[in-house]
Amino acid sequence: MDKSEFESRYFDLVSKAPGKTFLFYGNLKEDMIRWSASAVEYFGLPGEIFGDSTREWISRIHPEDVEPYTDSLMELLHGVTPYHNCEYRIKNAQGEYVWVNCRGYMTYDADGKAEWFGGLVTNMGYQTKIDAVTNLWTVHQFRSELNRLLDDRARGGILMIGLENFKRINAEYSYAYGDKVLALIGEKLREGVLHNCHVFRMDGANFAIVMQDAGVERIVEYKKFVDSFMRNLVVSGQVVHLRFKAAAAFFPEDGEFLDQIQSNLFYALDHAKLTNTDDVVFYSKELFAQKKYMTRLKEAIRECVEEDCKGFRIVMQPIVETKSEVCDAAEVLLRFIHPEFGVIGPMDFIPILENSKEIIRVGKWVIDQSLQTLARWREQIGHLPLKRLQINVSYVQFKDPELLGYVVERLDHYQLPHDAVMLELTESCRVEQTSFLSDVLQTFKDAGISIALDDFGTGYASLTVLKDIPADMVKLDHTMTRSITEKPKDKALIEFIVTYCKKVGIAVCAEGVEKVEALSIVRNAGVECIQGYYYDKPLELDTFYRKYVK
């Protein structure tokens, strides 16, 4: 018996073991997958071996769970991690959604491209009541307990704790260390519960505390307890810095049925993350009205994207070279107007585009529109009017393996030099995955496309990032430049950043310059270019053409 026959027989034998665990393995390059016979029967799959497997599987996943599944899949494809561990709902052969846990491992070829992927899918309805990592009750016990309380006409509150960026712990240390962190948090949460309270490990890095007869005061008090131990979390002698968001709902006030309460609870947690508040977000009717508004807005934006980005347009803000005070570049900014909702600001529609992954399609539209405009202006005046256009690109876009090829193809299509575009990393680019970003960005630089770090000095951007990310420019955040006349520390920090960047060959652009006093300080600090209302606001294309091109 040769090795391939042995492996095939082993797969056949293991896949026939009793229980609701289903085996799979497949070749990502060919998009072919093999499932155990029991999986074919349970999920109603086309067969044990079939192609177009990724699309086939995603089509069965619950719409609310597609995003976390595809996020995990993209991390596998780009080599961020070879491990896959994701919980989601998927339709079985009877058309019912069931909760499953999917665990797998990815292998890569000599060029680092994803090749083979294998693992198992477990129907979580058949799992034990206790989470093996934290020794807490599972999400299924949460649902069972809440159903019991509703049937008994009990009253109370539920506090949801959602850890932020927990993937960073797994990526920087290991999954085993991450499990230790979760176990310690579970132990601490149990220490704080009183009579008639239960702690549950929910999906991923979320926890729920069900408190009978609890009101607002008791929930806020418990959240303060969580604050206290999270500030001093030490695992295996290592201090762990973790942020979390908190949300709460009451039963039966916030839902007569289990799914309604659970959905409202998760929506409140999403709102806490979206608004970046450190307070407990309590579900309310106002929040529900906002949820309805956001649901309709998301659908409206999706429809506009499908109609070739209808309602979107680009504007440009001049970037002025410091010494000559000549506009030699521009930042491309996106605007959106809708017949039902009116003008929607970027702070509202950009997160929606990123969360839905529609930013990938819209981002390509922005790149095409920008380069098309630059080529048209060159034809009108006989030469390139600007050295470069600077275009914002989010982390979601950089995870798209087609982005580099698209940018290069569009540049060549419009016969523009590759240095005519500079891509700006937006705030959504996460520092815990700088190794992935570094590799991706280097491929852009190798193609002659320059890179800028936006919002430098705040959020994800710090000097330590420059060690890992191959940047050609940093753009000082507008909050720093606007405060330098009142805050000597900000002035000193800007001077330090400029000095450091000059030593390592990185240009510096000051954003948000509005007053002559700020202009004088950043010029004396030695920045190469300046952007802000002191020179001009973002302009419609025809206005920009008249003022800075023609």
Solvent accessible surface area in square Angstrom, and as a share of the most:
residue,aa,sasa,rsa
1,M,142,0.63
2,D,88,0.46
3,K,153,0.65
4,S,76,0.49
5,E,68,0.31
6,F,124,0.52
7,E,89,0.40
8,S,42,0.27
9,R,127,0.46
10,Y,130,0.49
11,F,17,0.07
12,D,48,0.25
13,L,130,0.65
14,V,52,0.30
15,S,9,0.06
16,K,147,0.62
17,A,59,0.46
18,P,135,0.85
19,G,58,0.56
20,K,63,0.27
21,T,54,0.31
22,F,2,0.01
23,L,29,0.14
24,F,10,0.04
25,Y,81,0.31
26,G,6,0.06
27,N,19,0.10
28,L,42,0.21
29,K,113,0.48
30,E,122,0.55
31,D,41,0.21
32,M,75,0.33
33,I,26,0.13
34,R,32,0.12
35,W,8,0.03
36,S,0,0.00
37,A,50,0.38
38,S,41,0.27
39,A,0,0.00
40,V,31,0.18
41,E,139,0.62
42,Y,37,0.14
43,F,0,0.00
44,G,37,0.35
45,L,11,0.05
46,P,87,0.55
47,G,19,0.18
48,E,70,0.31
49,I,108,0.55
50,F,24,0.10
51,G,33,0.32
52,D,68,0.35
53,S,11,0.07
54,T,45,0.26
55,R,139,0.51
56,E,28,0.12
57,W,16,0.06
58,I,41,0.21
59,S,77,0.50
60,R,45,0.16
61,I,6,0.03
62,H,36,0.16
63,P,99,0.62
64,E,120,0.54
65,D,13,0.07
66,V,43,0.25
67,E,67,0.30
68,P,60,0.38
69,Y,17,0.07
70,T,29,0.17
71,D,34,0.18
72,S,14,0.09
73,L,17,0.09
74,M,38,0.17
75,E,10,0.05
76,L,0,0.00
77,L,59,0.29
78,H,42,0.19
79,G,42,0.41
80,V,34,0.20
81,T,24,0.14
82,P,37,0.23
83,Y,111,0.42
84,H,6,0.03
85,N,68,0.35
86,C,13,0.08
87,E,50,0.23
88,Y,0,0.00
89,R,53,0.19
90,I,0,0.00
91,K,81,0.34
92,N,11,0.06
93,A,49,0.38
94,Q,132,0.59
95,G,44,0.42
96,E,102,0.46
97,Y,88,0.33
98,V,27,0.15
99,W,56,0.20
100,V,0,0.00
101,N,11,0.06
102,C,5,0.03
103,R,124,0.45
104,G,13,0.13
105,Y,105,0.40
106,M,1,0.00
107,T,60,0.35
108,Y,67,0.25
109,D,31,0.16
110,A,113,0.87
111,D,119,0.62
112,G,46,0.44
113,K,129,0.55
114,A,11,0.09
115,E,45,0.20
116,W,115,0.40
117,F,19,0.08
118,G,22,0.21
119,G,23,0.22
120,L,69,0.34
121,V,0,0.00
122,T,21,0.12
123,N,7,0.04
124,M,9,0.04
125,G,61,0.59
126,Y,139,0.53
127,Q,78,0.35
128,T,101,0.59
129,K,131,0.56
130,I,69,0.35
131,D,24,0.12
132,A,106,0.82
133,V,44,0.25
134,T,4,0.02
135,N,104,0.53
136,L,4,0.02
137,W,81,0.28
138,T,15,0.09
139,V,11,0.06
140,H,40,0.18
141,Q,34,0.15
142,F,0,0.00
143,R,62,0.23
144,S,60,0.39
145,E,17,0.08
146,L,0,0.00
147,N,65,0.33
148,R,107,0.39
149,L,2,0.01
150,L,28,0.14
151,D,115,0.60
152,D,90,0.47
153,R,215,0.78
154,A,20,0.16
155,R,130,0.47
156,G,4,0.04
157,G,0,0.00
158,I,0,0.00
159,L,0,0.00
160,M,0,0.00
161,I,1,0.01
162,G,0,0.00
163,L,10,0.05
164,E,39,0.18
165,N,81,0.42
166,F,19,0.08
167,K,98,0.42
168,R,53,0.19
169,I,2,0.01
170,N,28,0.14
171,A,60,0.47
172,E,94,0.42
173,Y,93,0.35
174,S,47,0.30
175,Y,77,0.29
176,A,68,0.53
177,Y,27,0.10
178,G,0,0.00
179,D,58,0.30
180,K,109,0.46
181,V,0,0.00
182,L,8,0.04
183,A,35,0.27
184,L,38,0.19
185,I,1,0.01
186,G,0,0.00
187,E,80,0.36
188,K,60,0.26
189,L,0,0.00
190,R,94,0.34
191,E,111,0.50
192,G,19,0.18
193,V,41,0.24
194,L,120,0.60
195,H,154,0.69
196,N,56,0.29
197,C,14,0.08
198,H,64,0.28
199,V,11,0.07
200,F,0,0.00
201,R,37,0.14
202,M,4,0.02
203,D,38,0.20
204,G,44,0.43
205,A,17,0.13
206,N,18,0.09
207,F,0,0.00
208,A,0,0.00
209,I,0,0.00
210,V,1,0.01
211,M,2,0.01
212,Q,35,0.15
213,D,109,0.56
214,A,9,0.07
215,G,37,0.35
216,V,80,0.46
217,E,143,0.64
218,R,57,0.21
219,I,0,0.00
220,V,50,0.28
221,E,113,0.51
222,Y,17,0.06
223,K,20,0.09
224,K,131,0.56
225,F,64,0.27
226,V,1,0.00
227,D,34,0.18
228,S,44,0.29
229,F,20,0.08
230,M,11,0.05
231,R,175,0.64
232,N,113,0.58
233,L,1,0.01
234,V,76,0.44
235,V,9,0.05
236,S,84,0.54
237,G,73,0.70
238,Q,78,0.35
239,V,73,0.42
240,V,6,0.03
241,H,139,0.62
242,L,14,0.07
243,R,133,0.49
244,F,22,0.09
245,K,1,0.00
246,A,2,0.02
247,A,0,0.00
248,A,0,0.00
249,A,0,0.00
250,F,35,0.15
251,F,0,0.00
252,P,49,0.31
253,E,104,0.47
254,D,24,0.13
255,G,5,0.05
256,E,126,0.57
257,F,139,0.58
258,L,16,0.08
259,D,86,0.45
260,Q,85,0.38
261,I,0,0.00
262,Q,15,0.07
263,S,51,0.33
264,N,11,0.05
265,L,0,0.00
266,F,49,0.20
267,Y,36,0.14
268,A,0,0.00
269,L,2,0.01
270,D,80,0.42
271,H,29,0.13
272,A,0,0.00
273,K,84,0.36
274,L,101,0.50
275,T,70,0.41
276,N,97,0.50
277,T,36,0.21
278,D,90,0.46
279,D,102,0.53
280,V,18,0.10
281,V,18,0.11
282,F,55,0.23
283,Y,22,0.08
284,S,39,0.25
285,K,173,0.73
286,E,128,0.57
287,L,14,0.07
288,F,93,0.39
289,A,59,0.46
290,Q,71,0.32
291,K,49,0.21
292,K,124,0.53
293,Y,101,0.38
294,M,31,0.14
295,T,82,0.48
296,R,88,0.32
297,L,2,0.01
298,K,100,0.42
299,E,64,0.29
300,A,0,0.00
301,I,1,0.01
302,R,102,0.37
303,E,63,0.28
304,C,10,0.06
305,V,0,0.00
306,E,89,0.40
307,E,99,0.44
308,D,106,0.55
309,C,5,0.03
310,K,117,0.50
311,G,27,0.26
312,F,13,0.05
313,R,99,0.36
314,I,8,0.04
315,V,5,0.03
316,M,0,0.00
317,Q,14,0.06
318,P,1,0.01
319,I,0,0.00
320,V,5,0.03
321,E,46,0.21
322,T,11,0.06
323,K,185,0.78
324,S,65,0.42
325,E,83,0.37
326,V,87,0.50
327,C,18,0.11
328,D,20,0.10
329,A,0,0.00
330,A,0,0.00
331,E,8,0.03
332,V,4,0.02
333,L,34,0.17
334,L,21,0.10
335,R,61,0.22
336,F,2,0.01
337,I,86,0.43
338,H,16,0.07
339,P,129,0.81
340,E,103,0.46
341,F,36,0.15
342,G,29,0.28
343,V,119,0.68
344,I,11,0.05
345,G,29,0.28
346,P,51,0.32
347,M,173,0.77
348,D,80,0.42
349,F,0,0.00
350,I,50,0.25
351,P,39,0.25
352,I,9,0.04
353,L,0,0.00
354,E,29,0.13
355,N,77,0.39
356,S,61,0.39
357,K,47,0.20
358,E,31,0.14
359,I,10,0.05
360,I,42,0.21
361,R,108,0.39
362,V,0,0.00
363,G,6,0.06
364,K,35,0.15
365,W,41,0.14
366,V,13,0.08
367,I,1,0.00
368,D,23,0.12
369,Q,53,0.23
370,S,0,0.00
371,L,0,0.00
372,Q,69,0.31
373,T,5,0.03
374,L,0,0.00
375,A,13,0.10
376,R,97,0.35
377,W,7,0.02
378,R,62,0.23
379,E,148,0.66
380,Q,100,0.45
381,I,50,0.25
382,G,65,0.63
383,H,113,0.51
384,L,59,0.29
385,P,22,0.14
386,L,5,0.03
387,K,134,0.57
388,R,35,0.13
389,L,0,0.00
390,Q,0,0.00
391,I,3,0.01
392,N,45,0.23
393,V,0,0.00
394,S,3,0.02
395,Y,3,0.01
396,V,24,0.14
397,Q,7,0.03
398,F,4,0.02
399,K,8,0.03
400,D,14,0.07
401,P,97,0.61
402,E,113,0.51
403,L,4,0.02
404,L,49,0.24
405,G,46,0.45
406,Y,56,0.21
407,V,0,0.00
408,V,35,0.20
409,E,81,0.36
410,R,42,0.15
411,L,0,0.00
412,D,80,0.41
413,H,105,0.47
414,Y,32,0.12
415,Q,144,0.64
416,L,8,0.04
417,P,62,0.39
418,H,53,0.23
419,D,90,0.47
420,A,0,0.00
421,V,0,0.00
422,M,10,0.04
423,L,0,0.00
424,E,0,0.00
425,L,0,0.00
426,T,26,0.15
427,E,82,0.37
428,S,36,0.23
429,C,1,0.01
430,R,80,0.29
431,V,68,0.39
432,E,26,0.12
433,Q,8,0.04
434,T,17,0.10
435,S,83,0.54
436,F,16,0.06
437,L,1,0.01
438,S,26,0.17
439,D,99,0.51
440,V,28,0.16
441,L,0,0.00
442,Q,76,0.34
443,T,61,0.36
444,F,3,0.01
445,K,60,0.25
446,D,109,0.57
447,A,28,0.22
448,G,37,0.36
449,I,1,0.01
450,S,24,0.15
451,I,0,0.00
452,A,0,0.00
453,L,0,0.00
454,D,13,0.06
455,D,31,0.16
456,F,2,0.01
457,G,30,0.29
458,T,50,0.29
459,G,68,0.65
460,Y,24,0.09
461,A,3,0.02
462,S,47,0.30
463,L,46,0.23
464,T,86,0.50
465,V,2,0.01
466,L,19,0.09
467,K,148,0.63
468,D,62,0.32
469,I,5,0.02
470,P,28,0.18
471,A,12,0.09
472,D,46,0.24
473,M,6,0.03
474,V,0,0.00
475,K,0,0.00
476,L,0,0.00
477,D,10,0.05
478,H,71,0.32
479,T,72,0.42
480,M,8,0.04
481,T,0,0.00
482,R,121,0.44
483,S,18,0.12
484,I,4,0.02
485,T,57,0.33
486,E,123,0.55
487,K,113,0.48
488,P,110,0.69
489,K,173,0.73
490,D,29,0.15
491,K,73,0.31
492,A,55,0.43
493,L,74,0.37
494,I,0,0.00
495,E,67,0.30
496,F,110,0.46
497,I,3,0.02
498,V,1,0.00
499,T,69,0.40
500,Y,64,0.24
501,C,0,0.00
502,K,110,0.46
503,K,164,0.69
504,V,79,0.46
505,G,66,0.63
506,I,18,0.09
507,A,28,0.22
508,V,0,0.00
509,C,0,0.00
510,A,0,0.00
511,E,22,0.10
512,G,10,0.10
513,V,0,0.00
514,E,74,0.33
515,K,129,0.55
516,V,86,0.49
517,E,95,0.43
518,A,5,0.04
519,L,10,0.05
520,S,55,0.35
521,I,30,0.15
522,V,0,0.00
523,R,91,0.33
524,N,126,0.65
525,A,20,0.15
526,G,23,0.22
527,V,4,0.02
528,E,64,0.28
529,C,5,0.03
530,I,0,0.00
531,Q,5,0.02
532,G,3,0.03
533,Y,128,0.49
534,Y,86,0.33
535,Y,53,0.20
536,D,17,0.09
537,K,112,0.47
538,P,29,0.18
539,L,10,0.05
540,E,75,0.34
541,L,42,0.21
542,D,88,0.45
543,T,36,0.21
544,F,0,0.00
545,Y,40,0.15
546,R,149,0.54
547,K,114,0.48
548,Y,61,0.23
549,V,17,0.10
550,K,172,0.73
